[in-house]
Amino acid sequence: MNDIKSFDSQYIASSYGRFDLQFEKGEGSLLYDENGKKYIDMGSGIAVNTFGLCDEVWQEAVKEQLSKLQHTSNLYYTSPQAKLAKMLCEKSGMKKVFFSNSGAEANECAIKCARKYSFDKYGDGRNVIITLKNSFHGRTVTTLAATGQDVFHTTFGPFTEGFRYAEPNDADSIAGLIDDKVCAIMMELVQGEGGVIALESEYVKKVAEICKKKDILLIIDEVQTGNGRTGQLYCYMNYGIMPDIVSTAKGLAGGLPMGATLMGEKTKDTITPGSHGSTFGGNPVCAAGALSIIERIDDNLCNEVNRKSKYIIDSLTGAKGIKSISGMGLMLGIETEKPAKEVVLGCIEKGVVPLTAKNKVRLLPALNIPDNLLEQAVSIIRQVAGE
Ligand SMILES: *Cc1c(COP(=O)(O)O)cnc(C)c1O
């Protein structure tokens, strides 16, 4: 550990404030550090390891593809990518998919697609995208500009132009920002990094109506909320709306880097040859992993996610030291009396690893976390928050 820490501090760009933990291996919802100490994983690598660590079905799918063909580029057809796109469209109702490697890239494609749709139909100048305050959309220069938090708008300017920021849950705020330059509205339905805050259902429906009426595209950023996390395959299904573009990444390939931008009826033919591309996007190994994840996200699993969500909420609501719980499915934020970081450190001490988001303790366990581990983890969080 000491060697690793010194290599890290000497040779790795210092972008991360790391916990004093080095994990060696994992199995399902259990993590083991380099001394063999066992932890219950309540973060899934930030909503990435959808079915936990080293899930066997996923491993088999990935290993099988790895021994056949790891990469060809998008100059050729590959089977896992085509099958995955078909499955995503059939299960979501979206029409076509562009594959990339991360959430920021999936959003970048969504932004390009929205602007091109408008350019093709209305000509130059209708290119503004409205996003929400307190949102998070990524770390590239353009997705930082899309992110509705001033703290992200320093140091790296000039940023990409063409973003306006509306107050969440305030339809008048959006209406006040719309003019003939606006081509899209982009939002997370549960603001993840912003503190695990779900948007109100009436508000989202109203925004969807405004979009439809004015031919403004509705882009839903499902990088964190997607792939079963919020108790439906995609979170927009919880709201009864149909977006024009959906971006996703994190949990899509169960631990391998993959992003996807799903395009609906209006936008399915917007991306044309040469207008976008990616060397790695839709890589066969990642696509094979994603196929094994997406095919298992069915009604049964979603019911389990919702049952476990209710268990966590019921067990923590009103407990000593806990002020409130927000979020949806297995994407929950707990507001504690003690600072969130302190609660997380206390939990780690006792063998449970949650995350934070703003002032909240954030829980993003594997969707298939066994009941006994979930019960142990919740009991420890309760105990630490109440001490
Ligand atoms: C994590 C996240 C991103 C960025 O994803 P990366 O894979 O880190 O680029 C974008 N949007 C939301 C909502 C996210 O949670």
The ligand as a Gaussian input file, in Angstrom:
#p B3LYP/6-31G(d) Opt

LIG

0 1
 C      -21.073000      10.603000     -14.493000
 C      -21.962000      11.462000     -15.271000
 C      -21.550000      12.040000     -16.488000
 C      -20.127000      11.916000     -17.004000
 O      -19.797000      10.598000     -17.313000
 P      -18.258000      10.196000     -17.597000
 O      -18.348000       8.741000     -17.990000
 O      -17.497000      10.422000     -16.351000
 O      -17.802000      11.047000     -18.720000
 C      -22.465000      12.773000     -17.207000
 N      -23.732000      12.941000     -16.781000
 C      -24.172000      12.402000     -15.623000
 C      -25.588000      12.602000     -15.212000
 C      -23.308000      11.651000     -14.835000
 O      -23.734000      11.134000     -13.669000

